[in-house]
Amino acid sequence: MNPTGSILLVNDEPAFLETYRTILATEGYSVDAVTDGPSALAKLEQPRWDLVLLDRKLQGRYGPDTGLDLIQSIRQRAPEAKVILVTGVADSDSVNRAFAAGAYDYLEKNAYFEAILKVKVRHALEAARERRMAALANGKREETIRELWHGVRTERDPSIKGALLEDLVALLFKSIPGFERTQTNRKSLDEEIDIVIPNESTDPFWLQAHSQYILGECKNWSKSVERKELDVFLKKIERRYGRCRLGFFISIGGFAKGFESGLAAERAGEVLVVALDAARLDELVQARDRNAKLKELHARALMASAKDSE
């Protein structure tokens, strides 16, 4: 499983394909390419695609609007894959036809192409990932959790490892009643939040947390996380208009003494941050009753003292 997304490029311009590969490969995506419609449909027989970047005209070699004509067939062949139509001119007629045929979005080839490509690809893959994770049945979900945990511990590519960790943490929270609408990788103009958990639990324990939203921060670093990262995370929590008072900070490389003493120093405030290193995350992965285990980890953090961080 490739959590960062599998992308199929459909374009018959070699120079443009090279541009795609240069941009997308550095983002950690798995990328393959074909130059015509029949080859694209053949590739889509393999049930592994998350996104198709489809050129509108394919230089007109197979008809004036080949890309537009292909969208419906692509959606029938790979209904789980998102389709982004790439066009030289985004006229309203073409855009409307693309959406009517089932396209997820469109992308115009202009001076801002590279920046907009990255954003639109990320949004499409996040949507595909959320839909895929939401559809997991309980048995498959537990298998996927263990696959993700194995990947987090063995993957060497930092971008892939980070995406694996976010997927793992999101799926762990989704497995707990009341946290099913957990979302990953929320971005705005001035900040990025790895995990957002709407607290819809009816469990008195989580109701008493007085946190309408719970935030998660994921670090896949091999080194320990320092105090300054805690300060950044606390700011993210504090900026939620008083609707968030609880956060989970997950660090595979553990936490430096400054981080732990920082947690102790924050005990006078209304915000609680639960720090989970690799060992505690493993406890959560292996737990048969994940809700009970999360409560236990919460209680440990709540009752920790400054002496514990020395």
Buried (B, 14 or more C-beta within 10 A) or exposed (E): EBBBBBBBBBBBEEEBBEBBBEBBEEBBBBBEBBBBBEBBBEBBEEEBBBBBBBBBBBEEEBEEBBBBBBBBBBBEBBEEBBBBBBBEEBEEEBBEBBBEBBBBBBBBBEEEBEEBBBEBBBBBBBBBBBEBBEEBEEEEBBEBBEBBBEBBEEBEEEBBBBBBBBBBBBBBBBBBEBBBBBBBBEEEEEEEBBBBBBBEBEBEEBEEBEBBBBBBBBBBBEEBBBBEBBEEBBEBBBEBEEEBBBBBBBBBBBBBEBBBBBBBEBEEEEBBBBBBBBEBBEBBBEBEEBBEBBBBBBEEBEEBEEEEBE
